């Protein structure tokens, strides 16, 4: 299924880059996770387009949308997407948001009546704000790496910097970690010099381990900085925000593990999710035995669950 590339200019001249399927099915707007872009969903587009008129956007600071740091927050992105949806259609639509995109999707569903079918793919509700964020994987991985990258001058390539400093190295055997890291880093540098505008590929590395890099070559680390300093959430009262969501909602929950160091490896705990279900009135939860990227790791199950939300 081929998607056409378009751009929408908001009332304040910001650019929302998006890809759209040409069919008459009900609209599904997809909002990707942090550090990737709309290409993240390329493996499920064909099946989803059989039932949906797909619109996949690049969030600000990602892909070909505006890289305006003042827009790297839930309110600016959410309000501009509300404007964009009103431009595209007069009808209510389905909205799917993954991770940070799920936070934005919640904002749209809460602050407007544009959404009648909300699909949340493992968003970090209640876990990405305040002091609570310090105990979660994203803060100790992407957010902190973005902050450190911004405050150093030796390395200019964020993709390489992230690869060399990602928290995942802590899971490698200590006696071989530095050797693998050094050797792999040389491969990354070689590839980045040859293909600076392409998603990272490394020989012998599993595809699953490189999914986080899909779109990172067009990612602005200042977006991650706003999760590090907690300005992305704009001090929003998520209790109030979620309680004002009235549409049908599906929450897709991936695995969450607690590491030996006490770090929470996942978007949110079962306790966080329980709180979410107490606030959103019409919500269903489905559990997936996989990591954070459900649409990449459990493609068939993911597509089936999304399509069934139409029924």
Buried (B, 14 or more C-beta within 10 A) or exposed (E): EEBEEEEBEBEEEBBBBBBBBEEEBBBBBBBBBBBBBBBBBBBBBEBBBEBBBBBBBBBBBBBBBBBBBEBBBBBBBBBBBBBBBEEBBEEBBBBBBBBBBBBBBBBBBBBBEBBBBBBBBBBBBBBBBEEBBEBBBBBBBBBBBBBBBEEEEEEEBBBBBBBBBBBEBBEEEEEEEEEEBEEBBEBBBEBBEEEEEEBBEBEEBEEEEBBBBBBBBBBBBBBBBBBBEBEBBBEBEBEEBBBBBBBBBBBBBBBBEEEEEEBBBBBBBEEBBEBBBEBBBEBBBBEBEBBBBBBBBBEEBBBEBBBEBEE
